């Protein structure tokens, strides 16, 4: 039930935003995400954005995988 | 980006390296025992084949991270009582089939009870605005869901929607983990912490696990790469004998969590002792509405008359969510208990360990 999925913000109006997930558009609540911009990704659980997704950290995680993969045992 | 976390050619060599490290571990009985606290992790571990891949080296134990599974039969009886009294119930779909002592919401719906299934607790406001009936949201969930429920209460308050209340059954992670660890001393070699609970609470609340119990912890996401990196750090921590909380889900989880979500929670709720299926009452392991919002408390608004009965059943759901047993140890599994006709909650919820084993297990 703690399933949450990244949505891309398409437009916003106060506490509410329209966001895209897998090509579908849904209304979500963004009250706890400060100054979120259109085209940013947020993690959404039960119609509620609970975190801004860090694209930089996502890249770093994949780099960590490469690093661990190449490391000598 | 998501695809790179799911289908990544670099994962397989990493997993082989992890196996090699496990084979060289000194003084550790194999298989290692890792508890995945979150039900969504149980699903990922089975669905992506980790359980099978590591079958000789890691035993994955399910934990108490499935909200439906940890809801006691007594609390289910309260939900059924409220439905029988003619109230309009609003709930997450998972709860519908969960059996209480004598009935389930599914059976009450068949008898004419009004129950709406929603994706978001916030939908309760729209439902209540269109009826004169008392509308009760059945509030189950952990820290991930609690801010959303706080949002519902704050919206009902601001918009003066007075026919809304919540039956508050929400639970929090740190103290149930403490309870479990005190029971499972020496039986767990590592813990995979719930990724989306951690989005809200951060990594700090888990620090007692390595510090007091010497157990390695990984905060991990739900894609194969996330799980691989989570398992890698647990094995590396065991190898170096340096247990800590390692956050491997940094694209979502900040060490301090989400402060705004924490503030939303503390504006509406306060800590309280709550009852868990299989564990009984654990001090400060849940939240209830604080004084300011007690108007929205269904337990206070309605006189809920439910006997405290003991259910006689061979279902071992309580032992499964405590990491003591696996669904395969249950005599009912696949025979009498299936997703179509579940006997216990671990088979009802799609992220319950029994449902996950049924769907993805060999």
Interface residues (C-beta under 8 A of the other chain):
Chain A: X1 X2 X3 X4 X6 X29 X31 X32 X33 X34 X43 X45 X46 X47 X48 X50 X51 X53 X54 X55 X57 X58 X60 X61 X62 X64 X65 X66 X68 X69 X71 X73
Chain B: X1 X2 X4 X5 X8 X10 X11 X13 X14 X17 X20 X21 X38 X39 X40 X65 X66 X67 X68 X92 X94 X119 X120 X121 X122 X123 X140 X141 X142 X144 X145 X147 X148 X151 X194 X195 X196 X197 X199 X200 X225 X226 X228 X229 X232 X248 X249 X250 X251 X252 X253 X254 X258 X260 X261 X264 X349 X351
